[in-house]
Amino acid sequence: MCSEGLRERYVNPYTDFAFKLLFGTDLNKEILIGFLNALFDGKQVIEDVTYLNTEHLGSKETDRRAVFDVYCENEKGEKILIEMQRGEQQFFKDRSIYYATYPIREQAIKGEIWDYELKAVYVIGILNFALDDVSSSSFRHEVKLMDTTTHEVFFDKLTFVYLEMPKFHKTEQELDTLFDKWMFVLKNLARLMERPTALQERVFNRLFEAAEIAQFSKENLYAYEESLKVYRDWNNVIDTAIQKGIARGMEEGLVKGMEEGIVKGEWMKAQTIAGNLKNAGLSIAEIAKVTGLSEDEINSL
């Protein structure tokens, strides 16, 4: 892949290289702190973060390892783990809970008396898909351990935040909060050719500077091109599987074909599939029947 093929001004944050460049480096620590403070919305204020090792092994050499996208702690020693998940995984919730065990276990004090007091752990998933078993139209979900009888938080030191990016539909003119602006820039950065007038906060100065492809060194440009190629190839594989299923099914019946396309594109969520079918000219009613989305949701794509 050659740099002449890059027409975008800013990086695609869904690529592995770009996400870690923007949020996982000391040089761009200001960007991560700004994002986290907008996410927490005053519940806590982070003044500084320290990046931690993103690769974790189990207690034995034979244990499965875990590699995080971004892993850090704030000035209070609370652990923050961030995952950018570009495609659907069948057991993503299970994976995120499994990942949470690492920052919990590593707090154990070895060789000393320990009273089991823990620092808070936050697991943040930025999802480029919609969760299968979540019917809410809300794009943000904050999950804690809860007493099912009283519906009160039972333990407030373990928090999971899931951000379903396909459900965020606000335009630049509709951005009411700082967090809205962060969601907008994460979803649309690669499409922008100019910095939107709504994003004038100082933290976005650094983000747009760091994200501008023309400012990359030769090494970073090559690394980004390779990461972008992997991202595009992955999307093409999924799209091809969907389209082949639909095309094959056209001979056997439209609905059956669309259902087969959805099965073959198992990592893709209904919103993405619905968008492809909509572009192909299928009716809203047919798309709704296959994907389970409402007609309003399909019209908003």
PEHUKA-V802602 format. One record per helix or strand. SS is the DSSP state (helix for helix, strand for strand). FROM is the first residue (numbers start at 0). LEN is the number of residues. If there is no record, write none. Layout:
SS|FROM|LEN  SS|FROM|LEN
This chain:
helix|2|3  strand|9|1  helix|15|8  helix|25|15  strand|48|3  strand|54|2  strand|65|2  strand|69|5  strand|78|7  helix|91|14  strand|120|7  strand|139|8  strand|151|13  helix|164|3  helix|171|3  helix|177|14  helix|201|10  strand|211|1  helix|212|3  helix|217|33  helix|253|11  helix|269|10  helix|283|8  helix|294|5
